[in-house]
Amino acid sequence: MPTKRKSRGRSKGGKGSSGFVQCVGCGAMVPRDKAKKVTKRVSMVDYALMKELRQKGAYIASPITTKYYCVSCAVHRGVVKVRAKSERHTRPRKRRRR
């Protein structure tokens, strides 16, 4: 039977089973290597106050939050886009941060 993707939608290769994580959107248990991971810095202080404190020389920590989404929730929330059939076999280029 033919497979839709060479990787079968996972990034584990041949290493056996991987751990599970819980989807933030629907609560489903998803294999860690199949889930879509979103990391984001969260500011505890609002922007105007942070700007003033930085001018005074204060260091403001911003913790990093990590969320895992199953494929269907990631598509629904716009984390991952549905690509055309001709584009599916190529990896999208990641934006470089400066």
N, C-alpha and C positions, 0 to 999 in steps of 0.2 A: 504494500500500500504506500503511495507516495506521501511524503511529508510536506506540510505547507512551508515550514522554515527549516533551514539546515540545523539551527540550534534548538529547534522545538520551543522557541520563545523563552529560553533560559540561557544563563551565562555560566553554567557550572562546568561545562566540558565533560570530562569523564571521571569526576572525583567522587561519585556516589551521591548520597542524599545530603541536602543542605538543611539548615534550620528553617523554622517558620517564623514569620512576623505577622502581626495583626494589621489589617487595612484600617486606616483612619476613617475612611468614608463609610464603609459598610460593615466592618468588623470581621470580615472573612479572614481565615488563616491562609496566608499565601507563602510559597517558598521564598526565602530571602533573595535568591538570585533571579527570581522572576518578577518580584515586586519593583515598582518604580519608586526610587528614593528621592525625596525633596529635602534639601537642607537650606535653612534660611536663618539669617541673623534677625533677632527680635530686640528692638530697643525698648528699654523699660521707662525711658524718659521721652517726653514729647520733643519734637524737632526744635522748636524755638528755645526752649530751656536748655537743650543739649548744646545748641550753638553758643549760647551765652557762657555756659560752664566751660566749654572747650576754649573760648577766648581767654578765660581766667586761668587756664592751664590744668583743668581737672581731667582725670582719666575716667571715661565712662565705659564700663564693660557692657557688651551686648552678647548675651548667650546665644548659642546656636541650637536651633530646634531641628530635629530630624523627623520626618513623617514618611511613612510607607503607604503606597496606594496599590491596590490590585489593578490590573490592566483596564478593566471596565470603568472603575472610578477615575483612573488617571485620564482616560479619554473623555469622560463626562465633564471633568473639571478643567480640561484644557492643559493638563500637564504634558500630555503626549498628543500629538496630532495624528489623525488618520491620513496616511499617505496614499498617493495614487499607486496603482499596481506596478507601473514602470519604475517608480522610485523606491519601492519597498526593499530591494536588495542592496541599496547603497545606504551607508550610514550618514545621517545628517552631521554636518560639521558643527562642532561646538564653538560658541563664541569665546574669543580670548579676552580675558580681563586684563586691564592695564593698571 
